[in-house]
Amino acid sequence: MWGAGPVVLFVVIGLVAAGGAGSAYAAYRYERSHDSRILPGVKVQGVDVGDMTRAQALAAVSRRVDQILGQRVTIHAGKGTWKVALSDLGLSADPASAVTRAMRLSRSYSWVARVYHRLIHRPVDQSFPVAFHYDAQPARHLVKKVGAKVVKPASDAGIEYVNEQKITFVHSRDGRTLKKWVSWKRLEAAVQHHQPATVRFPMEALKPKVTDAKLGKTIVVNRTTNMLTLYNGFRVERRYPVATAMAGFLTPPGSWSVINKVENPSWINPCLGQPGCWAASEPPMIPPGPGNPLGTRALYLDAPGIRIHGTPSDYSIGTYASHGCIRMHISQSEALYPLVPIGTHVIIMGAPPWGDSATGQPAG
């Protein structure tokens, strides 16, 4: 301000010369009557609030702040787009404090200087920013929400049981997921600029745990054809005829696993203490040997009482003859045994000609 002291003094001297002390008092009274108004030339967040009362200034600044908070950030992630207001991303503001600072500015001027600025509308050229505050939680919550929308899980390779009539061959496939930390930092930077922005959230690949190359072994037992197929990955490694459950018993369809392997197993009577059970007249245990019902090799499944095993009843292979287990020629059970690790997936599908029926008696 050019020679503010001399100019103010000149104005006061002029007032006294023109009207003496009475005019000076009138100037003082004028200033007191305008004390509730902001000095001319004051801006808050770019809004000219000069000569406004506190209420007027707060209303004007609040409108500007609302415009800022209402600006939107456009987010692209995957194939989706979201448009979210800055206020919904954790940005808030305190216009009242900035207006208070603008009101208090006049206290740094003498009443004579204030008269000078008000009477001739000489701007003081002072500006006050509104303080903005950022709460990270809404942005983090949005990133999590968007991530849940765009995630595409990886698909493991596998041969899967659908129903008795169908299995599917599922090839492995990469998935995708949001890079959440990078996305949040990009969004945070956009919000803190207090301006409309476009943000792209980056994605990263999700790798399957089981690829086609690492699929391993799967046994499929088809009760319609009484055939057992051993797959190595998606390739057929062996095929063998089998016997499955006779009418009144059940070789259970579904998805199972090999939980144990036994060479030269002993047969334990599943009907002990159960009069009328199909094996009630048999001995409690039959040790390994030529007459053992389990042959020389047995793969135990997690289906209760069900095994894939050799049988001395060689004539039964290809028919419905067991009490639930899957019978094989002994030589073929011995050939299969070393090819099947514990944990191998076993699918039992198809159905006998009469459909599924069972007495509820223990398998064997």
VOGU-3710 file (C-alpha; in Angstrom, 3 decimals, decimal comma):
1> mwgagpvvlf> 0,000/0,000/0,000  1,514/3,356/-1,067  2,566/5,432/1,902  -0,189/3,989/4,063  0,841/5,990/7,140  1,013/9,390/5,408  -2,176/8,730/3,434  -4,120/7,751/6,538  -2,732/10,791/8,355  -3,736/12,975/5,414
11> vviglvaagg> -7,292/11,629/5,528  -7,581/12,240/9,269  -6,117/15,749/8,967  -8,618/16,430/6,204  -11,453/15,266/8,410  -10,333/17,454/11,305  -9,755/20,437/9,034  -13,146/19,997/7,456  -15,140/19,399/10,578  -12,802/19,208/13,522
21> agsayaayry> -13,112/16,620/16,184  -16,729/16,008/15,324  -15,849/14,723/11,887  -13,123/12,482/13,311  -15,621/11,090/15,787  -18,048/10,500/12,942  -15,352/8,526/11,136  -14,767/6,496/14,283  -18,495/5,862/14,587  -18,572/4,813/10,926
31> ershdsrilp> -15,839/2,271/11,526  -17,553/0,915/14,622  -20,785/0,475/12,688  -18,909/-1,594/10,059  -16,832/-3,561/12,540  -18,921/-6,687/11,891  -17,921/-6,676/8,218  -14,776/-8,033/6,641  -12,321/-5,494/5,215  -12,466/-4,942/1,446
41> gvkvqgvdvg> -10,079/-6,969/-0,676  -10,208/-10,112/1,499  -10,705/-13,494/-0,184  -11,423/-16,864/1,374  -10,741/-19,888/-0,866  -10,827/-17,536/-3,848  -14,196/-16,042/-2,886  -14,253/-12,234/-2,438  -15,801/-11,703/0,994  -14,919/-8,026/1,383
51> dmtraqalaa> -17,599/-5,929/3,144  -19,562/-9,113/3,997  -20,836/-10,033/7,439  -19,682/-13,313/8,919  -22,957/-15,014/7,969  -22,778/-13,746/4,391  -19,136/-14,739/4,052  -19,719/-18,183/5,522  -22,619/-18,806/3,119  -20,585/-17,697/0,099
61> vsrrvdqilg> -17,502/-19,713/1,070  -19,581/-22,763/1,946  -21,105/-22,723/-1,547  -17,629/-22,752/-3,021  -16,511/-25,533/-0,672  -19,588/-27,591/-1,580  -18,667/-27,229/-5,236  -15,182/-28,554/-4,501  -16,414/-31,446/-2,366  -19,000/-32,336/-4,998
71> qrvtihagkg> -16,387/-32,789/-7,718  -16,030/-36,386/-8,817  -13,167/-38,768/-9,266  -13,669/-41,192/-12,147  -12,249/-44,619/-11,370  -11,513/-47,280/-13,984  -10,793/-50,838/-12,853  -11,036/-53,889/-15,067  -14,062/-53,245/-17,271  -15,882/-51,185/-14,637
81> twkvalsdlg> -16,158/-47,442/-14,083  -17,135/-45,622/-10,878  -17,691/-41,905/-10,336  -17,447/-40,815/-6,708  -17,655/-37,357/-5,121  -14,640/-36,127/-3,169  -16,840/-35,815/-0,079  -17,643/-39,540/-0,320  -13,932/-40,326/-0,508  -13,146/-38,840/2,900
91> lsadpasavt> -12,563/-35,172/2,012  -14,114/-32,567/4,296  -13,508/-28,847/4,932  -13,703/-26,204/7,660  -14,908/-22,955/6,019  -15,937/-21,450/9,358  -12,365/-21,256/10,656  -11,147/-19,539/7,485  -13,965/-16,974/7,715  -13,083/-16,381/11,360
101> ramrlsrsys> -9,485/-15,612/10,363  -10,757/-13,191/7,732  -12,923/-11,440/10,328  -10,020/-11,145/12,746  -7,795/-9,526/10,119  -9,225/-6,102/10,910  -7,741/-6,282/14,425  -4,250/-5,992/12,913  -5,178/-2,524/11,555  -5,789/0,672/13,546
111> wvarvyhrli> -9,286/2,108/13,426  -7,927/4,962/11,299  -6,508/2,468/8,760  -9,778/0,560/8,761  -11,682/3,817/8,016  -9,319/4,509/5,190  -9,825/1,081/3,580  -13,577/1,124/4,042  -14,287/4,716/2,962  -12,339/4,609/-0,292
121> hrpvdqsfpv> -12,745/0,826/-0,797  -9,015/0,339/-0,799  -8,477/-3,470/-0,896  -6,156/-5,010/1,654  -5,314/-7,867/-0,730  -5,374/-10,663/1,825  -6,342/-14,274/1,096  -7,188/-17,156/3,407  -7,399/-20,796/2,295  -10,005/-23,149/3,694
131> afhydaqpar> -8,474/-26,082/5,555  -9,392/-29,430/4,000  -9,188/-32,687/5,923  -8,787/-36,190/4,525  -10,005/-39,365/6,216  -8,455/-42,387/4,504  -11,103/-44,899/5,577  -13,775/-44,151/2,904  -11,186/-44,408/0,114  -9,849/-47,664/1,505
141> hlvkkvgakv> -13,364/-49,017/1,782  -14,064/-48,080/-1,841  -10,876/-49,774/-3,041  -11,938/-52,921/-1,195  -15,426/-52,722/-2,721  -14,085/-52,206/-6,250  -11,603/-55,026/-5,722  -14,443/-57,398/-4,847  -16,274/-56,369/-8,029  -13,406/-56,883/-10,457
151> vkpasdagie> -11,628/-59,900/-8,970  -11,604/-62,959/-11,168  -10,353/-66,037/-9,306  -7,815/-68,262/-10,969  -9,125/-71,661/-12,081  -7,226/-74,763/-11,033  -6,918/-77,607/-13,472  -8,992/-80,631/-12,578  -11,364/-83,381/-13,555  -14,559/-82,606/-11,669
161> yvneqkitfv> -17,672/-84,560/-10,773  -20,849/-82,772/-11,940  -23,442/-85,503/-11,469  -23,784/-89,240/-12,068  -23,881/-88,730/-15,805  -21,264/-86,015/-16,240  -17,723/-85,048/-15,388  -15,908/-81,969/-16,661  -12,307/-81,378/-17,656  -11,335/-77,977/-16,291
171> hsrdgrtlkk> -8,182/-76,418/-17,677  -6,211/-74,024/-15,507  -6,712/-70,326/-16,143  -5,106/-67,214/-14,766  -7,293/-64,884/-12,740  -6,873/-61,243/-11,827  -7,073/-59,101/-8,743  -6,718/-55,456/-7,835  -3,392/-54,067/-6,661  -5,103/-52,621/-3,616
181> wvswkrleaa> -2,251/-50,644/-2,072  -1,253/-48,966/-5,346  -4,911/-48,274/-6,132  -5,477/-46,657/-2,747  -2,383/-44,439/-3,068  -3,492/-43,274/-6,514  -6,965/-42,523/-5,240  -5,604/-40,732/-2,173  -3,418/-38,489/-4,363  -6,408/-37,610/-6,556
191> vqhhqpatvr> -8,586/-36,720/-3,569  -5,934/-34,545/-1,963  -5,625/-32,430/-5,121  -9,233/-31,266/-4,527  -9,983/-31,423/-8,252  -11,843/-33,705/-10,651  -9,568/-36,549/-11,695  -9,481/-39,843/-13,524  -7,756/-42,751/-11,811  -7,057/-46,192/-13,177
201> fpmealkpkv> -6,668/-48,963/-10,645  -3,977/-51,446/-11,734  -4,624/-55,164/-11,866  -2,298/-58,108/-11,352  -2,537/-61,728/-12,421  -3,618/-64,499/-10,071  -1,884/-67,765/-10,845  -3,687/-71,095/-10,324  -2,322/-73,405/-7,671  -2,805/-76,393/-9,983
211> tdaklgktiv> -1,844/-75,897/-13,620  -2,575/-78,378/-16,395  1,018/-79,546/-16,154  0,736/-80,177/-12,396  -2,696/-81,796/-12,322  -1,450/-85,256/-11,398  -3,554/-88,401/-11,211  -7,336/-88,877/-11,246  -9,284/-92,153/-11,126  -12,713/-92,234/-12,763
221> vnrttnmltl> -14,940/-95,254/-12,086  -17,920/-95,473/-14,428  -20,640/-97,667/-12,925  -22,590/-97,699/-16,197  -19,770/-99,399/-18,098  -17,940/-100,894/-15,096  -14,680/-99,386/-16,272  -11,920/-97,702/-14,267  -9,850/-95,045/-16,039  -6,637/-93,633/-14,615
231> yngfrverry> -5,823/-90,158/-15,906  -2,411/-88,562/-15,701  -3,374/-84,931/-16,042  -5,918/-85,015/-18,865  -4,268/-87,984/-20,565  -5,581/-91,537/-20,175  -2,817/-93,623/-18,640  -4,647/-96,904/-17,922  -8,095/-98,424/-18,357  -9,319/-101,508/-16,517
241> pvatamagfl> -12,617/-103,405/-16,217  -14,038/-103,541/-12,683  -16,946/-104,919/-10,709  -19,189/-102,567/-8,744  -22,074/-103,024/-6,307  -24,778/-105,609/-6,813  -28,472/-104,705/-6,446  -29,228/-103,735/-2,859  -25,744/-102,317/-2,255  -24,089/-99,083/-3,348
251> tppgswsvin> -20,822/-98,017/-4,875  -21,339/-94,380/-3,884  -21,253/-91,791/-6,672  -19,414/-88,538/-6,103  -15,975/-87,143/-5,551  -13,588/-88,971/-3,210  -9,899/-89,368/-2,397  -7,436/-92,178/-1,787  -6,569/-91,966/1,908  -4,510/-95,133/2,346
261> kvenpswinp> -2,756/-97,890/0,410  -2,121/-101,394/1,716  -0,174/-104,280/0,194  -1,433/-107,752/1,117  -4,265/-106,384/3,228  -6,209/-108,284/5,857  -9,977/-108,365/5,452  -11,840/-107,203/8,574  -15,468/-108,314/8,755  -17,662/-105,157/8,568
271> clgqpgcwaa> -20,662/-107,040/9,976  -19,323/-107,971/13,407  -22,087/-107,854/16,001  -24,755/-107,252/13,353  -26,993/-110,350/12,968  -28,498/-110,595/9,496  -25,739/-108,514/7,936  -24,445/-109,907/4,643  -21,107/-111,096/6,158  -22,425/-112,124/9,580
281> seppmippgp> -21,479/-115,780/8,928  -17,916/-114,953/7,846  -14,915/-115,020/10,226  -13,973/-111,786/12,019  -10,793/-111,468/9,954  -9,208/-113,098/6,941  -5,411/-112,692/6,779  -3,463/-112,082/3,577  -3,387/-115,045/1,247  -5,006/-116,635/-1,782
291> gnplgtraly> -8,519/-116,547/-0,357  -8,437/-112,951/0,923  -11,449/-111,014/-0,487  -9,241/-107,930/-1,005  -6,654/-109,659/-3,128  -3,076/-108,435/-2,822  -3,529/-104,654/-3,159  -6,102/-102,229/-1,772  -6,633/-98,472/-2,186  -8,785/-97,133/0,669
301> ldapgirihg> -11,149/-94,251/-0,134  -12,637/-91,656/2,194  -16,060/-93,036/1,237  -16,806/-95,210/4,313  -15,923/-98,849/3,775  -15,107/-98,420/0,061  -11,881/-99,715/-1,458  -10,470/-100,351/-4,905  -8,944/-103,812/-4,591  -8,119/-107,051/-6,287
311> tpsdysigty> -10,418/-110,042/-5,933  -9,979/-113,822/-6,121  -13,470/-113,890/-7,678  -11,994/-113,139/-11,083  -15,208/-114,092/-12,905  -17,069/-111,166/-11,294  -15,082/-108,450/-13,079  -17,257/-106,500/-15,504  -20,441/-107,244/-13,537  -22,379/-105,858/-10,599
321> ashgcirmhi> -21,160/-108,216/-7,904  -19,619/-106,419/-4,915  -21,067/-105,115/-1,677  -19,938/-101,588/-2,604  -16,224/-101,875/-3,244  -14,625/-101,641/-6,674  -13,121/-105,004/-7,603  -10,280/-105,538/-10,078  -8,360/-108,478/-11,517  -5,543/-109,069/-9,033
331> sqsealyplv> -2,811/-108,591/-11,638  -4,340/-105,308/-12,753  -4,759/-104,087/-9,165  -1,039/-104,763/-8,709  -0,272/-102,798/-11,891  -2,442/-99,860/-10,783  -1,186/-99,733/-7,193  2,233/-98,042/-7,727  0,730/-95,515/-10,140  -1,661/-94,053/-7,556
341> pigthviimg> -0,312/-91,866/-4,738  -2,245/-91,193/-1,526  -4,431/-88,148/-2,070  -5,387/-89,118/-5,622  -8,784/-87,765/-6,652  -11,370/-90,501/-7,308  -14,638/-89,866/-9,161  -17,422/-92,443/-9,154  -20,076/-91,736/-11,768  -22,696/-93,505/-13,882
351> appwgdsatg> -25,285/-95,901/-12,461  -26,225/-99,600/-12,614  -29,196/-100,535/-14,839  -31,637/-100,458/-11,909  -30,405/-97,127/-10,564  -29,048/-96,592/-7,082  -30,416/-98,649/-4,233  -28,848/-99,805/-1,003  -29,797/-101,678/2,111  -27,733/-99,489/4,414
361> qpag> -25,569/-102,482/5,285  -21,792/-102,020/5,581  -19,854/-102,154/2,318  -17,192/-104,736/1,711
//
